[in-house]
Amino acid sequence: MQVNRCIRCLDFPCIDVDKRSYLVPDMRIEPEKIRTIMISEAPPHDPKDYFYARNNPSYLQTTMQAFKDAGLDVSSAKDIMGLGVYITTAIKCGKTGYSISPGTIRTCSSLLETEIGLFPSARAILLMGDTAIEAVNSIAKRNLGERIIPRGSTYKIRCREYFLKHLRVFPSYLQTGKSFLIEKSKRRMIAEDIAAALKFSKPDADQA
C-alpha cells in the first residue's frame, strides 16, 4: 500500500497553511505490520526534511533520538517501521505561523481519520504535541460526540488511559524541532510515552 494514493486533499480549503508544502507519506507500507501510529504536527516546508526523505532528514534525526531515549536501537525510518511504527502528521500542509487554527485542524482531521483507518492491526496512537491531540479529539467528536483527551497541560494528563474505539491513545509532546534537544524533561516524557505505546501495541503473545 502507498498512503499518498489512498488519501488526498482535493480542494485545499484551509487558509492558514502553505499548500505548496502539502505532503503525505509516499513509500510502500505493509499495513498489517503497523501496530503503532505516531502523529506529529505538520510537514516541513522543505520535503528533504521530512521523516521519510533520504540522507538523515532533520525531522527523522530528533525522532530517532526519541526512540533511542526509549531504549530502542534505530538508525533509519526503516528501523522505526520495523518496530511496527508508522509516522505521519496531523496536518498535511506546512505551517505559515507559530500555531494552526482549530478550523484547519478540524478540517484536516478528516484526512487523518481515513489514514488511521488504513492500518487495521494498529493498537496504539502516539499524539506528539497539541496539534495531534486536537486532531484526534476532532475525530472523536465526529464519531463519539465528545473529545477523548481532556484539556490541560500534557504532563498532567499523559499518564491516564484514553481510547479512540479500540485504539489506546497516548498524548505526548512534539518530537521534532530544535527545542527537542534542549528540553530534557519533555525528552524524558516522550521516551516514556513511546516505550509505553510500543509495549501496549505488541501482539498478545509478546506482552510477557
C-alpha positions in Angstrom: 0.0 0.0 0.0 1.1 3.5 -0.8 -0.5 6.0 1.6 -0.5 9.0 -0.7 -2.6 7.1 -3.2 -5.2 6.2 -0.5 -5.8 9.7 0.9 -5.7 13.0 -0.9 -6.8 16.6 -0.3 -8.7 17.7 -3.3 -9.7 21.3 -2.7 -7.3 22.7 -0.1 -9.8 24.7 1.8 -7.6 25.8 4.7 -6.3 29.4 4.5 -3.6 29.4 7.2 -1.2 26.7 5.8 1.3 26.6 3.0 -0.3 24.4 0.3 3.0 24.2 -1.6 4.3 22.0 1.2 1.4 19.5 1.1 2.9 16.1 2.0 1.6 12.7 2.7 3.9 9.6 3.1 4.7 8.2 -0.3 6.6 5.0 0.4 5.2 1.4 0.3 3.9 0.0 3.5 2.6 -3.3 4.6 -0.4 -2.1 6.7 -0.9 -5.3 8.6 2.6 -4.9 10.2 1.8 -1.4 11.7 0.9 -1.6 15.4 1.5 2.0 16.5 0.8 5.2 14.7 2.9 8.2 15.6 1.2 11.5 14.7 3.4 14.6 14.7 2.3 18.2 13.9 2.8 19.3 10.2 5.2 18.6 7.4 8.3 20.8 6.9 8.4 23.4 4.1 11.3 21.6 2.5 10.4 17.9 1.7 14.0 17.0 2.2 13.5 17.4 5.9 10.5 15.0 6.1 10.6 11.8 8.1 10.9 9.5 5.0 13.3 11.6 2.9 16.8 10.4 2.2 20.1 11.4 3.9 19.0 11.6 7.5 16.5 14.5 7.4 16.0 16.8 10.3 12.6 15.5 11.3 13.9 12.0 11.4 17.0 12.9 13.4 15.1 14.0 16.5 12.5 11.3 16.1 15.3 8.6 16.1 16.8 10.3 19.2 13.4 10.0 20.9 13.3 6.2 20.1 16.9 5.9 21.3 15.9 7.7 24.5 13.2 5.0 24.9 15.9 2.3 24.7 15.3 1.3 21.1 18.2 0.9 18.6 17.2 2.7 15.4 19.2 4.4 12.7 16.7 4.9 9.9 13.0 5.4 9.2 13.0 1.7 8.1 14.2 0.6 11.5 11.3 2.6 13.1 8.8 1.0 10.8 10.4 -2.4 11.6 9.2 -1.8 15.2 5.7 -1.6 13.7 5.5 2.2 13.9 4.1 4.4 11.1 4.9 8.2 11.4 2.7 10.8 9.9 1.5 14.4 10.6 -1.9 15.7 11.8 -1.8 18.5 9.2 -0.7 17.7 5.7 0.4 21.2 4.7 3.2 23.3 6.2 2.6 25.9 8.8 2.5 29.6 8.0 2.7 30.8 11.6 3.5 29.5 15.1 0.1 27.9 15.6 -2.6 26.2 13.5 -6.2 27.3 13.7 -8.8 25.0 15.2 -10.7 25.1 11.9 -7.7 23.8 9.9 -7.0 21.1 12.5 -10.7 20.0 12.3 -10.8 20.0 8.5 -7.6 18.1 8.1 -8.6 15.6 10.7 -10.9 14.0 8.1 -7.8 13.0 6.1 -6.1 11.8 9.3 -9.1 9.7 10.2 -9.0 8.0 6.8 -5.3 7.5 7.2 -5.6 5.9 10.6 -8.2 3.5 9.1 -5.7 2.2 6.7 -4.0 0.2 9.5 -6.3 -2.5 10.8 -3.7 -4.0 13.1 -2.9 -0.8 14.9 -3.5 -0.8 18.6 -1.9 2.5 19.8 -1.6 6.1 18.7 1.1 8.4 19.9 0.0 12.1 19.8 3.1 14.2 19.5 2.0 17.7 20.6 -1.1 19.8 20.9 -2.0 19.8 17.2 -2.1 16.0 17.1 -4.1 15.9 20.3 -6.7 18.3 18.9 -6.8 16.5 15.6 -7.7 13.2 17.3 -10.2 15.0 19.5 -11.9 16.2 16.4 -12.1 12.7 15.1 -13.5 11.6 18.4 -16.2 14.3 18.4 -17.4 13.2 15.0 -17.6 9.6 16.0 -18.3 9.6 19.7 -19.8 13.0 20.2 -17.1 14.2 22.6 -13.4 14.7 23.0 -11.4 11.9 24.4 -8.3 13.8 25.6 -9.2 16.4 28.3 -8.0 20.0 28.2 -5.0 20.6 30.4 -1.2 20.5 30.5 0.2 17.4 28.8 2.3 16.5 31.7 -0.8 16.3 33.9 -3.0 14.2 31.5 -0.4 11.9 29.8 -0.4 9.1 32.3 -4.2 8.4 32.1 -5.7 5.9 29.7 -7.6 7.1 26.7 -9.2 5.2 23.8 -10.5 6.0 20.3 -12.6 3.0 19.7 -10.1 0.0 20.0 -7.0 2.2 19.9 -5.2 3.3 23.0 -4.2 6.9 22.7 -1.0 8.3 24.3 -0.8 12.2 24.5 2.8 13.4 24.5 5.0 16.2 23.3 6.3 17.2 19.8 9.4 15.2 18.9 10.6 17.4 16.1 12.3 20.8 16.1 15.4 22.2 17.8 13.7 22.6 21.1 13.5 18.8 21.5 17.2 18.5 22.1 17.3 21.1 24.9 14.0 20.4 26.8 15.3 17.4 28.9 12.1 16.9 30.9 10.0 16.7 27.7 12.5 14.3 26.2 12.2 12.0 29.2 8.4 12.0 29.0 8.4 11.4 25.2 10.7 8.4 25.7 8.4 7.1 28.4 5.3 7.5 26.2 7.0 5.8 23.2 8.0 2.9 25.4 4.5 2.6 26.9 2.8 2.7 23.5 5.1 0.1 21.9 4.6 -2.2 24.9 0.8 -1.9 24.7 0.8 -2.4 21.0 2.7 -5.7 21.0 0.8 -8.8 19.9 -0.7 -10.5 22.9 1.8 -13.4 22.6 4.7 -10.9 23.1 3.3 -9.0 26.0 5.1 -11.1 28.6 
